[in-house]
C-alpha cells in the first residue's frame, strides 16, 4: 500500500525515470519484504535464541530469512516468476 501510494501519488515513476524492470523490482521487493515473518523483530529473535537467529548467526535475521525463504519458494516451478526470462 505504501509503495502504491508513493508511486502513484508521488509520481515516482516519472521523477525517477523508472522503466518496467524498476517497477517489477519494486513490486517484488514489496512482496518478499515480509515473507514468512514470525511477528517478532530481530532483537527479540536474537535475545530468545530463536532458530532463525541461530541459523543466520544473529545478522539481519529477518532480512536474511525473507530472502532465503523466497528463493526456496521460487525454486518450485509454479512459483518461479523468472523461468520465462531466459
Backbone as CSV, one residue per row, in Angstrom:
resi,resn,N_x,N_y,N_z,CA_x,CA_y,CA_z,C_x,C_y,C_z
1,UNK,0.816,-1.186,0.000,0.000,0.000,0.000,0.867,1.260,0.000
2,UNK,1.922,1.238,0.775,2.812,2.405,0.824,3.491,2.612,-0.518
3,UNK,3.959,1.519,-1.098,4.609,1.610,-2.405,3.642,2.188,-3.435
4,UNK,2.426,1.679,-3.459,1.426,2.162,-4.397,1.196,3.663,-4.213
5,UNK,1.064,4.070,-2.974,0.811,5.487,-2.688,1.922,6.365,-3.258
6,UNK,3.170,6.021,-2.953,4.272,6.862,-3.402,4.480,6.805,-4.912
7,UNK,4.280,5.629,-5.499,4.451,5.522,-6.944,3.381,6.319,-7.675
8,UNK,2.147,6.187,-7.252,1.044,6.864,-7.937,0.933,8.331,-7.528
9,UNK,0.803,8.587,-6.237,0.596,9.960,-5.771,1.888,10.777,-5.761
10,UNK,2.994,10.123,-5.559,4.271,10.831,-5.538,4.920,10.943,-6.903
11,UNK,4.309,10.275,-7.889,4.796,10.334,-9.265,6.242,9.834,-9.383
12,UNK,6.593,8.821,-8.604,7.970,8.300,-8.592,8.432,7.783,-9.948
13,UNK,7.527,7.145,-10.691,7.918,6.555,-11.971,8.483,7.624,-12.890
14,UNK,7.797,8.737,-12.984,8.265,9.821,-13.854,9.478,10.532,-13.266
15,UNK,9.429,10.817,-11.974,10.528,11.551,-11.343,11.850,10.783,-11.388
16,UNK,11.779,9.490,-11.180,12.994,8.675,-11.158,13.288,8.049,-12.521
17,UNK,12.458,8.350,-13.498,12.619,7.809,-14.856,12.733,6.286,-14.817
18,UNK,11.763,5.659,-14.119,11.769,4.208,-13.950,11.281,3.501,-15.201
19,UNK,11.937,2.365,-15.492,11.468,1.529,-16.587,10.706,0.335,-16.000
20,UNK,10.270,-0.570,-16.850,9.464,-1.702,-16.399,10.218,-2.599,-15.416
21,UNK,11.513,-2.782,-15.621,12.320,-3.599,-14.703,12.336,-2.968,-13.313
22,UNK,12.470,-1.658,-13.237,12.452,-0.952,-11.949,11.118,-1.169,-11.236
23,UNK,10.046,-1.072,-11.983,8.718,-1.197,-11.399,8.483,-2.623,-10.895
24,UNK,8.836,-3.619,-11.706,8.680,-5.012,-11.281,9.564,-5.301,-10.075
25,UNK,10.758,-4.738,-10.047,11.666,-4.928,-8.905,11.054,-4.384,-7.625
26,UNK,10.421,-3.234,-7.701,9.777,-2.662,-6.511,8.613,-3.524,-6.034
27,UNK,7.826,-4.023,-6.975,6.689,-4.871,-6.601,7.191,-6.163,-5.962
28,UNK,8.212,-6.768,-6.543,8.777,-8.000,-5.997,9.369,-7.757,-4.610
29,UNK,10.085,-6.662,-4.440,10.664,-6.337,-3.132,9.571,-6.163,-2.083
30,UNK,8.482,-5.535,-2.458,7.366,-5.361,-1.535,6.727,-6.684,-1.156
31,UNK,6.625,-7.596,-2.112,6.028,-8.897,-1.844,6.934,-9.767,-0.966
32,UNK,8.226,-9.682,-1.189,9.204,-10.504,-0.466,9.477,-9.958,0.928
33,UNK,9.295,-8.678,1.108,9.710,-7.986,2.325,9.328,-8.690,3.622
34,UNK,8.144,-9.225,3.724,7.703,-9.865,4.964,7.323,-11.332,4.787
35,UNK,7.843,-11.972,3.764,7.534,-13.391,3.538,7.951,-14.224,4.754
36,UNK,7.032,-15.000,5.272,7.241,-15.857,6.449,7.678,-15.080,7.698
37,UNK,7.195,-13.857,7.843,7.545,-13.062,9.024,6.917,-13.691,10.262
38,UNK,7.705,-13.954,11.313,7.164,-14.619,12.501,6.421,-13.689,13.464
39,UNK,6.453,-12.394,13.222,5.747,-11.456,14.095,6.597,-10.873,15.207
40,UNK,7.883,-11.130,15.174,8.815,-10.579,16.164,9.939,-9.856,15.444
41,UNK,10.608,-8.936,16.127,11.718,-8.224,15.484,13.032,-8.983,15.679
42,UNK,14.079,-8.521,14.991,15.388,-9.176,15.048,15.913,-9.296,16.473
43,UNK,15.812,-8.225,17.238,16.356,-8.228,18.590,15.682,-9.293,19.460
44,UNK,14.378,-9.412,19.342,13.661,-10.433,20.112,14.144,-11.833,19.711
45,UNK,14.250,-12.074,18.414,14.690,-13.391,17.943,16.100,-13.716,18.428
46,UNK,16.959,-12.725,18.430,18.336,-12.921,18.902,18.356,-13.183,20.405
47,UNK,17.655,-12.360,21.167,17.658,-12.493,22.632,17.029,-13.788,23.127
48,UNK,16.083,-14.325,22.359,15.435,-15.578,22.760,16.103,-16.795,22.130
49,UNK,17.185,-16.546,21.434,17.943,-17.614,20.759,17.052,-18.457,19.845
50,UNK,16.208,-17.754,19.119,15.316,-18.400,18.164,16.136,-19.132,17.092
51,UNK,15.549,-20.179,16.514,16.272,-20.956,15.500,16.658,-20.107,14.285
52,UNK,15.828,-19.109,13.952,16.196,-18.227,12.828,17.437,-17.403,13.167
53,UNK,17.514,-16.910,14.384,18.684,-16.120,14.798,19.937,-16.979,14.770
54,UNK,19.804,-18.202,15.210,20.953,-19.110,15.187,21.349,-19.426,13.745
55,UNK,20.360,-19.707,12.900,20.639,-20.037,11.500,21.403,-18.912,10.800
56,UNK,21.028,-17.674,11.067,21.641,-16.537,10.378,22.673,-15.824,11.240
57,UNK,23.140,-16.497,12.283,24.241,-16.003,13.119,23.980,-14.598,13.661
58,UNK,22.732,-14.333,14.035,22.332,-13.054,14.629,22.555,-11.842,13.716
59,UNK,22.709,-12.063,12.435,22.974,-10.970,11.489,21.763,-10.787,10.568
60,UNK,21.107,-9.661,10.675,19.949,-9.346,9.820,19.041,-10.561,9.679
61,UNK,18.640,-11.092,10.798,17.926,-12.366,10.854,16.704,-12.383,9.938
62,UNK,15.806,-11.451,10.132,14.573,-11.454,9.345,14.839,-11.167,7.868
63,UNK,15.719,-10.239,7.599,16.020,-9.895,6.217,16.599,-11.096,5.478
64,UNK,17.542,-11.789,6.120,18.123,-12.986,5.505,17.065,-14.062,5.311
65,UNK,16.193,-14.216,6.293,15.166,-15.250,6.173,14.157,-14.927,5.076
66,UNK,13.728,-13.690,4.977,12.767,-13.320,3.932,13.320,-13.668,2.556
67,UNK,14.559,-13.319,2.317,15.162,-13.568,1.006,15.396,-15.062,0.781
68,UNK,15.975,-15.737,1.769,16.270,-17.169,1.611,14.994,-17.986,1.419
69,UNK,13.964,-17.689,2.192,12.723,-18.455,2.064,12.024,-18.163,0.742
70,UNK,12.155,-16.943,0.253,11.571,-16.606,-1.044,12.300,-17.340,-2.162
71,UNK,13.626,-17.376,-2.110,14.378,-18.106,-3.129,14.042,-19.595,-3.087
72,UNK,13.870,-20.158,-1.901,13.478,-21.570,-1.786,12.116,-21.797,-2.439
73,UNK,11.195,-20.892,-2.198,9.872,-20.982,-2.793,9.949,-20.880,-4.315
74,UNK,10.779,-19.960,-4.785,10.882,-19.736,-6.229,11.622,-20.857,-6.956
75,UNK,12.249,-21.759,-6.231,12.856,-22.923,-6.867,11.784,-23.874,-7.396
76,UNK,10.578,-23.752,-6.856,9.473,-24.561,-7.340,8.972,-23.972,-8.654
77,UNK,8.797,-24.815,-9.641,8.418,-24.370,-10.993,7.218,-23.428,-11.000
78,UNK,6.189,-23.752,-10.237,4.967,-22.948,-10.303,5.110,-21.567,-9.673
79,UNK,6.142,-21.349,-8.874,6.358,-20.043,-8.253,7.535,-19.273,-8.846
80,UNK,8.223,-19.859,-9.794,9.397,-19.206,-10.376,8.958,-18.210,-11.441
81,UNK,8.895,-16.957,-11.058,8.447,-15.923,-11.991,9.506,-15.552,-13.025
82,UNK,10.717,-16.074,-12.834,11.801,-15.743,-13.750,12.080,-16.818,-14.799
83,UNK,11.399,-17.952,-14.726,11.731,-19.068,-15.614,11.502,-18.763,-17.086
84,UNK,10.680,-17.823,-17.413,10.414,-17.475,-18.807,11.348,-16.370,-19.335
85,UNK,12.201,-15.830,-18.478,13.077,-14.743,-18.886,14.325,-15.229,-19.624
86,UNK,14.716,-16.464,-19.394,15.946,-16.987,-20.004,15.685,-17.591,-21.358
